[in-house]
Amino acid sequence: MQKTKRLLAIERLVVEDDISSHEVLMKRLRSRGIQCTQATLSRDLRQLGIGRIPDGRGGYRYTFPGIERIHTGGTIKLQVLPAINDVVDAKGLLVIRTLPGNASNTALYIDSTARYEIAGTIAGDDTILVIPRDGITNTQVHNCLEVILPGLHEQIKKR
């Protein structure tokens, strides 16, 4: 549980702020109540696929490679969110029900975000099986889906 919370916090910090070093990232994590060692932070960054790129000011900043894919796929997000009818827990897995013909593009969008919590998806015509990684709870996958598709659960409640 602590690792997933830490990974989510790291991802959010890297996406939202210009983080230039391990030290800065560790301070920001501590301010959120998350303690970890330098070695743990290095492993987490490697696991998330976070790397450093030039910041345009002579320094470097950490970047999350999946973000570019999310931003370039913004129109896809706008199209898949209305197509989702329901999300159902099923013995450690999640089933997403979509409008007919929309499961494949929705699963592709979810997979393209390369989230740590989701090992992968399997799509049919109107149903997606979301397979979490070992040790990840359905609640954590629901939170992850809300990050990927903001407003998802609110939309489902309205139906």
C-alpha positions as CSV (number, residue, x, y, z in Angstrom):
1,M,0.0,0.0,0.0
2,Q,2.8,2.4,0.9
3,K,4.6,1.7,-2.3
4,T,1.6,2.5,-4.5
5,K,0.9,5.7,-2.6
6,R,4.5,6.7,-3.0
7,L,4.5,5.9,-6.8
8,L,1.3,7.9,-7.3
9,A,2.8,10.8,-5.3
10,I,6.0,10.7,-7.4
11,E,4.1,10.6,-10.6
12,R,1.9,13.6,-9.6
13,L,4.8,15.6,-8.4
14,V,6.8,15.0,-11.6
15,V,3.8,15.8,-13.8
16,E,2.7,19.0,-11.8
17,D,6.1,20.5,-10.9
18,D,9.5,21.1,-12.4
19,I,11.5,18.6,-10.3
20,S,15.2,19.0,-11.0
21,S,16.8,16.5,-8.6
22,H,16.4,13.6,-6.2
23,E,16.8,16.0,-3.3
24,V,14.0,18.3,-4.4
25,L,11.7,15.3,-5.1
26,M,12.5,13.8,-1.7
27,K,11.7,17.1,0.1
28,R,8.4,17.3,-1.8
29,L,7.5,13.7,-0.8
30,R,8.4,14.4,2.8
31,S,6.1,17.4,2.8
32,R,3.3,15.0,1.8
33,G,4.2,12.6,4.6
34,I,6.0,10.1,2.5
35,Q,9.5,8.9,3.7
36,C,11.9,7.0,1.5
37,T,15.6,6.5,0.9
38,Q,17.6,7.7,-2.1
39,A,17.9,4.1,-3.3
40,T,14.2,3.5,-3.0
41,L,13.4,6.7,-4.9
42,S,15.9,5.7,-7.7
43,R,14.2,2.3,-8.0
44,D,10.7,4.0,-8.1
45,L,11.8,6.4,-10.8
46,R,13.2,3.6,-12.9
47,Q,10.0,1.5,-12.4
48,L,7.8,4.4,-13.5
49,G,10.0,5.1,-16.5
50,I,10.7,8.6,-15.3
51,G,13.9,10.2,-16.7
52,R,15.6,13.6,-16.9
53,I,15.4,15.9,-19.9
54,P,16.8,19.4,-20.5
55,D,14.6,22.1,-19.0
56,G,15.5,24.8,-21.5
57,R,17.3,26.9,-18.9
58,G,20.6,25.1,-18.7
59,G,19.4,22.5,-16.2
60,Y,17.4,19.3,-16.2
61,R,13.9,18.2,-15.0
62,Y,12.3,14.9,-14.5
63,T,9.6,13.9,-16.9
64,F,7.1,11.1,-17.1
65,P,7.1,9.6,-20.6
66,G,3.4,8.6,-20.6
67,I,2.3,12.2,-20.2
68,E,3.2,13.1,-23.8
69,R,1.0,10.2,-24.9
70,I,-1.9,11.3,-22.7
71,H,-1.7,14.9,-24.0
72,T,-1.5,14.0,-27.6
73,G,-4.4,11.6,-27.1
74,G,-6.6,14.3,-25.5
75,T,-9.2,13.9,-28.2
76,I,-9.3,10.2,-27.6
77,K,-10.0,10.8,-23.9
78,L,-12.9,13.1,-24.8
79,Q,-14.3,10.3,-27.0
80,V,-13.9,7.3,-24.6
81,L,-15.3,8.9,-21.4
82,P,-18.9,9.2,-22.7
83,A,-18.7,5.6,-24.1
84,I,-18.2,4.1,-20.7
85,N,-21.4,2.8,-19.1
86,D,-20.2,1.0,-16.0
87,V,-17.2,-0.2,-14.0
88,V,-17.7,-3.4,-12.0
89,D,-15.4,-5.2,-9.5
90,A,-15.0,-8.9,-10.2
91,K,-12.8,-11.0,-7.8
92,G,-9.7,-8.8,-8.0
93,L,-10.3,-7.7,-11.6
94,L,-12.4,-4.8,-13.0
95,V,-14.8,-5.0,-15.9
96,I,-15.6,-1.9,-17.8
97,R,-18.8,-1.9,-19.9
98,T,-18.9,0.5,-22.9
99,L,-21.2,1.3,-25.7
100,P,-21.0,-1.4,-28.4
101,G,-17.9,-1.0,-30.6
102,N,-16.0,1.2,-28.0
103,A,-14.2,-1.2,-25.8
104,S,-11.1,-1.6,-28.1
105,N,-10.3,2.2,-28.3
106,T,-11.0,2.6,-24.6
107,A,-8.7,-0.2,-23.7
108,L,-6.1,1.2,-26.0
109,Y,-6.3,4.5,-24.3
110,I,-6.0,3.0,-20.8
111,D,-3.0,0.9,-21.9
112,S,-1.3,3.8,-23.6
113,T,-1.1,5.7,-20.2
114,A,1.3,2.9,-19.0
115,R,0.1,3.2,-15.4
116,Y,1.9,1.1,-12.9
117,E,-1.3,-0.2,-11.3
118,I,-2.6,-1.8,-14.5
119,A,-0.8,-4.8,-15.9
120,G,-3.0,-4.7,-19.0
121,T,-6.5,-4.9,-20.5
122,I,-8.4,-7.3,-22.7
123,A,-11.1,-5.8,-24.9
124,G,-14.1,-7.3,-26.6
125,D,-16.8,-5.3,-28.4
126,D,-18.4,-3.6,-25.4
127,T,-16.5,-5.1,-22.4
128,I,-13.0,-4.5,-21.1
129,L,-11.2,-6.7,-18.5
130,V,-8.8,-4.6,-16.5
131,I,-6.1,-6.7,-14.9
132,P,-4.2,-5.1,-12.0
133,R,-0.7,-5.9,-11.0
134,D,0.0,-8.1,-8.1
135,G,-0.6,-6.4,-4.8
136,I,-2.8,-3.7,-6.3
137,T,-6.3,-3.5,-4.9
138,N,-9.5,-2.7,-6.9
139,T,-9.7,0.6,-5.0
140,Q,-6.3,1.6,-6.2
141,V,-7.3,0.7,-9.8
142,H,-10.5,2.8,-9.4
143,N,-8.3,5.7,-8.3
144,C,-6.0,5.1,-11.2
145,L,-8.9,5.1,-13.7
146,E,-10.1,8.4,-12.1
147,V,-6.6,9.9,-12.8
148,I,-6.7,8.6,-16.4
149,L,-10.3,9.7,-17.0
150,P,-11.3,12.5,-14.6
151,G,-15.0,12.4,-13.9
152,L,-15.4,8.7,-14.8
153,H,-17.0,7.6,-11.5
154,E,-19.3,10.7,-11.3
155,Q,-20.5,10.0,-14.9
156,I,-21.3,6.4,-14.0
157,K,-23.3,7.5,-10.9
158,K,-25.5,9.6,-13.1
159,R,-26.5,6.7,-15.3
